[in-house]
Amino acid sequence: MSEFLREGFSLLFMGMGTVFVFLTVLVIGTTLMSKIINRFFGLPEPEAKGKRRPSTAEDLSELAAVAAAVKAVHGH
């Protein structure tokens, strides 16, 4: 019985060790790929908070359509 337990624990630790090593390599590889992708194909820098793009006629007409719909629903 002792030999079976020893062999069982040996298999247990080898299996858990294999999973641990695989997951560690997976995390390191994913992190490395993410850094490489972000470095070469990352998003452009966001605009400063103080700057706003000017409103266009399309934006104003959309706002007017929404205001008219709200007014029609509420009956004011």
Secondary structure, 3 states (H helix, E strand, C coil): CHHHHHHHHHHHHHHHHHHHHHHHHHHHHHHHHHHHHHHHHCCCCCCCCCCCCCCCHHHHHHHHHHHHHHHHHHCC
